[in-house]
């Protein structure tokens, strides 16, 4: 199966802690990254952005959840 290259925006991406370019199987996939004592969540915004010579889907930061102890 071919993956889709996407661009992340907002949250910790702005501080360079998570790679801004990721790959997903489909645009309904919610991305979740472990960071510190929680998870950062990103979701497709319905918008595309220019990246290099092409246009890629933009995933925006939707929030953070904490790990239950």
N, CA, C and O atoms as a GROMACS GRO file, in nm:
protein
  276
    1UNK      N    1   0.084  -0.118   0.000
    1UNK     CA    2   0.000   0.000   0.000
    1UNK      C    3   0.089   0.125   0.000
    1UNK      O    4   0.188   0.131   0.073
    2UNK      N    5   0.054   0.220  -0.081
    2UNK     CA    6   0.129   0.344  -0.091
    2UNK      C    7   0.084   0.442   0.018
    2UNK      O    8  -0.035   0.454   0.045
    3UNK      N    9   0.179   0.511   0.080
    3UNK     CA   10   0.145   0.607   0.185
    3UNK      C   11   0.135   0.747   0.128
    3UNK      O   12   0.185   0.776   0.019
    4UNK      N   13   0.071   0.833   0.204
    4UNK     CA   14   0.051   0.973   0.166
    4UNK      C   15   0.141   1.060   0.252
    4UNK      O   16   0.138   1.051   0.375
    5UNK      N   17   0.222   1.144   0.188
    5UNK     CA   18   0.307   1.237   0.262
    5UNK      C   19   0.222   1.355   0.307
    5UNK      O   20   0.149   1.413   0.227
    6UNK      N   21   0.232   1.391   0.436
    6UNK     CA   22   0.155   1.502   0.492
    6UNK      C   23   0.247   1.597   0.568
    6UNK      O   24   0.358   1.561   0.607
    7UNK      N   25   0.200   1.718   0.588
    7UNK     CA   26   0.274   1.821   0.660
    7UNK      C   27   0.202   1.853   0.789
    7UNK      O   28   0.081   1.878   0.789
    8UNK      N   29   0.274   1.853   0.901
    8UNK     CA   30   0.216   1.886   1.031
    8UNK      C   31   0.234   2.034   1.060
    8UNK      O   32   0.332   2.096   1.016
    9UNK      N   33   0.139   2.091   1.133
    9UNK     CA   34   0.145   2.232   1.168
    9UNK      C   35   0.088   2.252   1.308
    9UNK      O   36  -0.010   2.187   1.346
   10UNK      N   37   0.150   2.342   1.384
   10UNK     CA   38   0.100   2.377   1.516
   10UNK      C   39   0.159   2.292   1.626
   10UNK      O   40   0.234   2.198   1.600
   11UNK      N   41   0.124   2.325   1.750
   11UNK     CA   42   0.172   2.250   1.866
   11UNK      C   43   0.322   2.241   1.871
   11UNK      O   44   0.392   2.339   1.844
   12UNK      N   45   0.375   2.123   1.907
   12UNK     CA   46   0.519   2.106   1.923
   12UNK      C   47   0.597   2.106   1.792
   12UNK      O   48   0.719   2.116   1.794
   13UNK      N   49   0.528   2.095   1.678
   13UNK     CA   50   0.598   2.099   1.550
   13UNK      C   51   0.667   2.235   1.533
   13UNK      O   52   0.776   2.244   1.478
   14UNK      N   53   0.600   2.339   1.583
   14UNK     CA   54   0.656   2.473   1.572
   14UNK      C   55   0.787   2.488   1.648
   14UNK      O   56   0.867   2.576   1.618
   15UNK      N   57   0.811   2.402   1.748
   15UNK     CA   58   0.935   2.409   1.824
   15UNK      C   59   1.035   2.302   1.780
   15UNK      O   60   1.135   2.279   1.848
   16UNK      N   61   1.009   2.238   1.665
   16UNK     CA   62   1.099   2.140   1.604
   16UNK      C   63   1.116   2.010   1.683
   16UNK      O   64   1.214   1.939   1.662
   17UNK      N   65   1.025   1.978   1.773
   17UNK     CA   66   1.038   1.855   1.851
   17UNK      C   67   0.981   1.733   1.780
   17UNK      O   68   1.014   1.620   1.816
   18UNK      N   69   0.896   1.754   1.681
   18UNK     CA   70   0.840   1.645   1.602
   18UNK      C   71   0.863   1.680   1.455
   18UNK      O   72   0.844   1.794   1.414
   19UNK      N   73   0.906   1.580   1.377
   19UNK     CA   74   0.931   1.602   1.235
   19UNK      C   75   0.803   1.649   1.166
   19UNK      O   76   0.700   1.584   1.178
   20UNK      N   77   0.810   1.759   1.094
   20UNK     CA   78   0.691   1.819   1.032
   20UNK      C   79   0.638   1.741   0.913
   20UNK      O   80   0.523   1.759   0.875
   21UNK      N   81   0.718   1.654   0.854
   21UNK     CA   82   0.673   1.573   0.741
   21UNK      C   83   0.654   1.429   0.789
   21UNK      O   84   0.747   1.368   0.843
   22UNK      N   85   0.534   1.377   0.770
   22UNK     CA   86   0.501   1.241   0.812
   22UNK      C   87   0.433   1.169   0.696
   22UNK      O   88   0.406   1.229   0.592
   23UNK      N   89   0.404   1.041   0.715
   23UNK     CA   90   0.334   0.961   0.614
   23UNK      C   91   0.216   0.889   0.681
   23UNK      O   92   0.228   0.839   0.793
   24UNK      N   93   0.102   0.885   0.611
   24UNK     CA   94  -0.016   0.817   0.661
   24UNK      C   95  -0.070   0.723   0.553
   24UNK      O   96  -0.039   0.738   0.435
   25UNK      N   97  -0.152   0.626   0.595
   25UNK     CA   98  -0.215   0.534   0.500
   25UNK      C   99  -0.337   0.597   0.434
   25UNK      O  100  -0.364   0.572   0.316
   26UNK      N  101  -0.411   0.678   0.509
   26UNK     CA  102  -0.525   0.752   0.454
   26UNK      C  103  -0.546   0.878   0.537
   26UNK      O  104  -0.496   0.889   0.649
   27UNK      N  105  -0.619   0.973   0.482
   27UNK     CA  106  -0.633   1.104   0.547
   27UNK      C  107  -0.727   1.103   0.667
   27UNK      O  108  -0.737   1.204   0.738
   28UNK      N  109  -0.797   0.993   0.691
   28UNK     CA  110  -0.880   0.981   0.810
   28UNK      C  111  -0.797   0.943   0.932
   28UNK      O  112  -0.844   0.951   1.045
   29UNK      N  113  -0.674   0.901   0.908
   29UNK     CA  114  -0.585   0.857   1.016
   29UNK      C  115  -0.547   0.977   1.104
   29UNK      O  116  -0.500   1.079   1.054
   30UNK      N  117  -0.568   0.963   1.235
   30UNK     CA  118  -0.527   1.065   1.332
   30UNK      C  119  -0.385   1.031   1.377
   30UNK      O  120  -0.358   0.918   1.416
   31UNK      N  121  -0.295   1.128   1.371
   31UNK     CA  122  -0.157   1.104   1.415
   31UNK      C  123  -0.143   1.138   1.562
   31UNK      O  124  -0.195   1.239   1.610
   32UNK      N  125  -0.072   1.052   1.634
   32UNK     CA  126  -0.053   1.069   1.777
   32UNK      C  127   0.095   1.042   1.808
   32UNK      O  128   0.148   0.937   1.771
   33UNK      N  129   0.161   1.137   1.874
   33UNK     CA  130   0.303   1.126   1.905
   33UNK      C  131   0.325   1.134   2.056
   33UNK      O  132   0.275   1.224   2.123
   34UNK      N  133   0.400   1.038   2.107
   34UNK     CA  134   0.436   1.039   2.249
   34UNK      C  135   0.538   1.149   2.271
   34UNK      O  136   0.639   1.157   2.200
   35UNK      N  137   0.512   1.235   2.369
   35UNK     CA  138   0.604   1.345   2.400
   35UNK      C  139   0.594   1.375   2.548
   35UNK      O  140   0.488   1.417   2.596
   36UNK      N  141   0.704   1.355   2.620
   36UNK     CA  142   0.704   1.381   2.764
   36UNK      C  143   0.605   1.291   2.834
   36UNK      O  144   0.611   1.168   2.822
   37UNK      N  145   0.512   1.351   2.910
   37UNK     CA  146   0.414   1.273   2.986
   37UNK      C  147   0.278   1.269   2.916
   37UNK      O  148   0.175   1.254   2.982
   38UNK      N  149   0.278   1.282   2.784
   38UNK     CA  150   0.151   1.281   2.712
   38UNK      C  151   0.166   1.250   2.565
   38UNK      O  152   0.270   1.202   2.520
   39UNK      N  153   0.060   1.278   2.492
   39UNK     CA  154   0.055   1.255   2.349
   39UNK      C  155   0.007   1.382   2.279
   39UNK      O  156  -0.085   1.449   2.326
   40UNK      N  157   0.069   1.413   2.167
   40UNK     CA  158   0.027   1.525   2.082
   40UNK      C  159  -0.055   1.467   1.968
   40UNK      O  160  -0.016   1.367   1.908
   41UNK      N  161  -0.170   1.528   1.938
   41UNK     CA  162  -0.262   1.476   1.837
   41UNK      C  163  -0.271   1.572   1.719
   41UNK      O  164  -0.277   1.694   1.736
   42UNK      N  165  -0.273   1.514   1.598
   42UNK     CA  166  -0.284   1.590   1.474
   42UNK      C  167  -0.390   1.526   1.386
   42UNK      O  168  -0.403   1.404   1.381
   43UNK      N  169  -0.466   1.610   1.316
   43UNK     CA  170  -0.576   1.563   1.232
   43UNK      C  171  -0.574   1.642   1.100
   43UNK      O  172  -0.532   1.757   1.097
   44UNK      N  173  -0.618   1.578   0.992
   44UNK     CA  174  -0.624   1.643   0.861
   44UNK      C  175  -0.718   1.763   0.866
   44UNK      O  176  -0.831   1.752   0.916
   45UNK      N  177  -0.673   1.877   0.815
   45UNK     CA  178  -0.750   2.002   0.821
   45UNK      C  179  -0.843   2.021   0.702
   45UNK      O  180  -0.929   2.109   0.704
   46UNK      N  181  -0.826   1.940   0.597
   46UNK     CA  182  -0.904   1.960   0.475
   46UNK      C  183  -0.838   2.058   0.379
   46UNK      O  184  -0.894   2.092   0.275
   47UNK      N  185  -0.718   2.104   0.416
   47UNK     CA  186  -0.644   2.202   0.338
   47UNK      C  187  -0.514   2.138   0.291
   47UNK      O  188  -0.457   2.053   0.361
   48UNK      N  189  -0.466   2.178   0.174
   48UNK     CA  190  -0.335   2.135   0.126
   48UNK      C  191  -0.240   2.254   0.127
   48UNK      O  192  -0.282   2.368   0.113
   49UNK      N  193  -0.111   2.225   0.144
   49UNK     CA  194  -0.007   2.328   0.143
   49UNK      C  195   0.101   2.290   0.044
   49UNK      O  196   0.123   2.172   0.017
   50UNK      N  197   0.167   2.389  -0.009
   50UNK     CA  198   0.278   2.368  -0.101
   50UNK      C  199   0.399   2.318  -0.023
   50UNK      O  200   0.436   2.376   0.079
   51UNK      N  201   0.461   2.210  -0.069
   51UNK     CA  202   0.581   2.156  -0.007
   51UNK      C  203   0.673   2.112  -0.119
   51UNK      O  204   0.645   2.015  -0.190
   52UNK      N  205   0.782   2.183  -0.134
   52UNK     CA  206   0.871   2.155  -0.247
   52UNK      C  207   0.800   2.189  -0.376
   52UNK      O  208   0.751   2.300  -0.395
   53UNK      N  209   0.795   2.091  -0.467
   53UNK     CA  210   0.730   2.115  -0.596
   53UNK      C  211   0.588   2.062  -0.602
   53UNK      O  212   0.525   2.064  -0.708
   54UNK      N  213   0.536   2.016  -0.489
   54UNK     CA  214   0.401   1.961  -0.489
   54UNK      C  215   0.317   2.012  -0.375
   54UNK      O  216   0.363   2.086  -0.288
   55UNK      N  217   0.192   1.971  -0.377
   55UNK     CA  218   0.098   2.008  -0.273
   55UNK      C  219   0.072   1.886  -0.186
   55UNK      O  220   0.053   1.775  -0.238
   56UNK      N  221   0.070   1.905  -0.054
   56UNK     CA  222   0.048   1.793   0.038
   56UNK      C  223  -0.062   1.831   0.137
   56UNK      O  224  -0.082   1.949   0.166
   57UNK      N  225  -0.134   1.730   0.190
   57UNK     CA  226  -0.236   1.757   0.291
   57UNK      C  227  -0.174   1.814   0.418
   57UNK      O  228  -0.065   1.774   0.458
   58UNK      N  229  -0.245   1.907   0.481
   58UNK     CA  230  -0.198   1.970   0.604
   58UNK      C  231  -0.270   1.908   0.724
   58UNK      O  232  -0.393   1.905   0.729
   59UNK      N  233  -0.192   1.860   0.819
   59UNK     CA  234  -0.244   1.808   0.944
   59UNK      C  235  -0.219   1.913   1.052
   59UNK      O  236  -0.105   1.955   1.072
   60UNK      N  237  -0.323   1.956   1.121
   60UNK     CA  238  -0.310   2.056   1.226
   60UNK      C  239  -0.314   1.993   1.364
   60UNK      O  240  -0.380   1.891   1.385
   61UNK      N  241  -0.243   2.054   1.456
   61UNK     CA  242  -0.241   2.009   1.595
   61UNK      C  243  -0.377   2.032   1.656
   61UNK      O  244  -0.431   2.143   1.648
   62UNK      N  245  -0.434   1.928   1.718
   62UNK     CA  246  -0.567   1.941   1.776
   62UNK      C  247  -0.564   1.941   1.929
   62UNK      O  248  -0.664   1.972   1.993
   63UNK      N  249  -0.450   1.905   1.987
   63UNK     CA  250  -0.441   1.909   2.133
   63UNK      C  251  -0.348   1.803   2.188
   63UNK      O  252  -0.282   1.729   2.115
   64UNK      N  253  -0.345   1.799   2.320
   64UNK     CA  254  -0.256   1.711   2.393
   64UNK      C  255  -0.336   1.635   2.497
   64UNK      O  256  -0.424   1.691   2.563
   65UNK      N  257  -0.304   1.506   2.512
   65UNK     CA  258  -0.363   1.429   2.622
   65UNK      C  259  -0.251   1.380   2.711
   65UNK      O  260  -0.139   1.358   2.665
   66UNK      N  261  -0.281   1.365   2.838
   66UNK     CA  262  -0.182   1.318   2.935
   66UNK      C  263  -0.194   1.169   2.953
   66UNK      O  264  -0.302   1.111   2.937
   67UNK      N  265  -0.082   1.107   2.987
   67UNK     CA  266  -0.079   0.964   3.016
   67UNK      C  267  -0.132   0.943   3.156
   67UNK      O  268  -0.086   1.006   3.251
   68UNK      N  269  -0.230   0.854   3.169
   68UNK     CA  270  -0.286   0.823   3.302
   68UNK      C  271  -0.186   0.744   3.384
   68UNK      O  272  -0.117   0.656   3.332
   69UNK      N  273  -0.177   0.776   3.510
   69UNK     CA  274  -0.082   0.704   3.597
   69UNK      C  275  -0.155   0.613   3.690
   69UNK      O  276  -0.092   0.544   3.770
   0.00000   0.00000   0.00000
